[in-house]
Amino acid sequence: MPVPHSPTDRAGSRRDPTSARAARLGIPLVLVVLAIVAAIAVSGLLAAVFLGAAVVAVVADLWIRLGIRSQDDRDDEARARRIFRRRGRWPSDD
């Protein structure tokens, strides 16, 4: 049974990369398929709505991943500063 984690736990997606990848690729793919079905069966307007939702899902994923990556950079910088305060040298100078 999976252990629940906090929504702010950045490592959560790293614990199960398969489900994160499935969601990251699956949601936009399902929306594109729905757009194709809607274009054939219902209307072009509904298809455009589904395509727009797919684009929003991809952009949101990229934005979130960029935010996580920049937070990792900040954490690395803070760690380097703590080492500098203890040793008097920047970690990359070793």
C-alpha positions as YAML, in Angstrom:
chain: A
units: angstrom
residues:
- id: 1
  name: MET
  ca: [0.00, 0.00, 0.00]
- id: 2
  name: PRO
  ca: [1.51, 3.38, -0.97]
- id: 3
  name: VAL
  ca: [2.39, 5.82, 1.77]
- id: 4
  name: PRO
  ca: [0.46, 9.09, 1.43]
- id: 5
  name: HIS
  ca: [2.58, 12.19, 1.09]
- id: 6
  name: SER
  ca: [2.04, 15.88, 1.40]
- id: 7
  name: PRO
  ca: [1.08, 17.81, -1.75]
- id: 8
  name: THR
  ca: [4.11, 19.98, -1.07]
- id: 9
  name: ASP
  ca: [6.44, 16.97, -1.00]
- id: 10
  name: ARG
  ca: [8.54, 17.51, -4.12]
- id: 11
  name: ALA
  ca: [9.86, 13.97, -3.94]
- id: 12
  name: GLY
  ca: [6.35, 12.53, -4.31]
- id: 13
  name: SER
  ca: [6.52, 12.22, -8.08]
- id: 14
  name: ARG
  ca: [10.02, 10.75, -7.82]
- id: 15
  name: ARG
  ca: [8.73, 7.86, -5.73]
- id: 16
  name: ASP
  ca: [6.56, 6.65, -8.60]
- id: 17
  name: PRO
  ca: [7.85, 8.07, -11.88]
- id: 18
  name: THR
  ca: [5.60, 5.77, -13.91]
- id: 19
  name: SER
  ca: [2.36, 7.27, -12.61]
- id: 20
  name: ALA
  ca: [3.72, 10.80, -12.94]
- id: 21
  name: ARG
  ca: [4.75, 10.16, -16.55]
- id: 22
  name: ALA
  ca: [1.39, 8.53, -17.27]
- id: 23
  name: ALA
  ca: [-0.45, 11.56, -15.97]
- id: 24
  name: ARG
  ca: [1.91, 14.01, -17.68]
- id: 25
  name: LEU
  ca: [1.44, 12.34, -21.07]
- id: 26
  name: GLY
  ca: [-1.92, 10.64, -20.59]
- id: 27
  name: ILE
  ca: [-4.09, 13.61, -19.73]
- id: 28
  name: PRO
  ca: [-3.16, 15.67, -22.81]
- id: 29
  name: LEU
  ca: [-3.38, 12.55, -25.00]
- id: 30
  name: VAL
  ca: [-6.87, 11.74, -23.76]
- id: 31
  name: LEU
  ca: [-7.93, 15.34, -24.39]
- id: 32
  name: VAL
  ca: [-6.59, 15.21, -27.96]
- id: 33
  name: VAL
  ca: [-8.44, 11.95, -28.60]
- id: 34
  name: LEU
  ca: [-11.62, 13.53, -27.23]
- id: 35
  name: ALA
  ca: [-11.05, 16.50, -29.54]
- id: 36
  name: ILE
  ca: [-10.82, 14.19, -32.54]
- id: 37
  name: VAL
  ca: [-13.96, 12.33, -31.52]
- id: 38
  name: ALA
  ca: [-15.78, 15.60, -30.89]
- id: 39
  name: ALA
  ca: [-14.72, 16.99, -34.27]
- id: 40
  name: ILE
  ca: [-16.08, 13.91, -36.02]
- id: 41
  name: ALA
  ca: [-19.22, 13.31, -33.97]
- id: 42
  name: VAL
  ca: [-20.33, 16.62, -32.48]
- id: 43
  name: SER
  ca: [-18.83, 19.95, -33.52]
- id: 44
  name: GLY
  ca: [-15.63, 21.76, -34.29]
- id: 45
  name: LEU
  ca: [-16.21, 24.12, -31.38]
- id: 46
  name: LEU
  ca: [-16.19, 21.32, -28.84]
- id: 47
  name: ALA
  ca: [-13.08, 19.90, -30.51]
- id: 48
  name: ALA
  ca: [-11.38, 23.28, -30.12]
- id: 49
  name: VAL
  ca: [-12.28, 23.31, -26.43]
- id: 50
  name: PHE
  ca: [-10.70, 19.89, -25.91]
- id: 51
  name: LEU
  ca: [-7.59, 20.89, -27.87]
- id: 52
  name: GLY
  ca: [-7.31, 24.06, -25.80]
- id: 53
  name: ALA
  ca: [-7.57, 22.00, -22.62]
- id: 54
  name: ALA
  ca: [-4.78, 19.71, -23.88]
- id: 55
  name: VAL
  ca: [-2.54, 22.72, -24.51]
- id: 56
  name: VAL
  ca: [-3.30, 24.08, -21.05]
- id: 57
  name: ALA
  ca: [-2.44, 20.70, -19.48]
- id: 58
  name: VAL
  ca: [0.93, 20.60, -21.27]
- id: 59
  name: VAL
  ca: [1.79, 24.21, -20.37]
- id: 60
  name: ALA
  ca: [0.77, 23.67, -16.74]
- id: 61
  name: ASP
  ca: [2.99, 20.57, -16.54]
- id: 62
  name: LEU
  ca: [5.95, 22.45, -17.97]
- id: 63
  name: TRP
  ca: [5.39, 25.36, -15.60]
- id: 64
  name: ILE
  ca: [5.21, 23.08, -12.56]
- id: 65
  name: ARG
  ca: [8.33, 21.16, -13.60]
- id: 66
  name: LEU
  ca: [10.22, 24.43, -14.11]
- id: 67
  name: GLY
  ca: [9.18, 25.57, -10.63]
- id: 68
  name: ILE
  ca: [10.37, 22.32, -9.07]
- id: 69
  name: ARG
  ca: [13.70, 22.54, -10.88]
- id: 70
  name: SER
  ca: [14.29, 26.13, -9.75]
- id: 71
  name: GLN
  ca: [13.47, 25.14, -6.16]
- id: 72
  name: ASP
  ca: [16.10, 22.39, -6.38]
- id: 73
  name: ASP
  ca: [18.61, 25.01, -7.52]
- id: 74
  name: ARG
  ca: [17.73, 27.18, -4.51]
- id: 75
  name: ASP
  ca: [18.14, 24.21, -2.18]
- id: 76
  name: ASP
  ca: [21.58, 23.46, -3.67]
- id: 77
  name: GLU
  ca: [22.62, 27.08, -3.18]
- id: 78
  name: ALA
  ca: [21.44, 27.08, 0.45]
- id: 79
  name: ARG
  ca: [23.35, 23.85, 1.08]
- id: 80
  name: ALA
  ca: [26.50, 25.36, -0.44]
- id: 81
  name: ARG
  ca: [26.15, 28.46, 1.75]
- id: 82
  name: ARG
  ca: [25.88, 26.32, 4.89]
- id: 83
  name: ILE
  ca: [29.05, 24.47, 3.91]
- id: 84
  name: PHE
  ca: [30.76, 27.79, 3.22]
- id: 85
  name: ARG
  ca: [29.86, 29.09, 6.68]
- id: 86
  name: ARG
  ca: [31.30, 25.95, 8.33]
- id: 87
  name: ARG
  ca: [34.46, 25.51, 6.27]
- id: 88
  name: GLY
  ca: [35.17, 28.99, 4.94]
- id: 89
  name: ARG
  ca: [35.40, 27.66, 1.38]
- id: 90
  name: TRP
  ca: [32.81, 27.27, -1.35]
- id: 91
  name: PRO
  ca: [32.05, 23.55, -1.95]
- id: 92
  name: SER
  ca: [33.18, 23.63, -5.60]
- id: 93
  name: ASP
  ca: [36.63, 24.89, -4.49]
- id: 94
  name: ASP
  ca: [37.43, 21.49, -2.90]
...
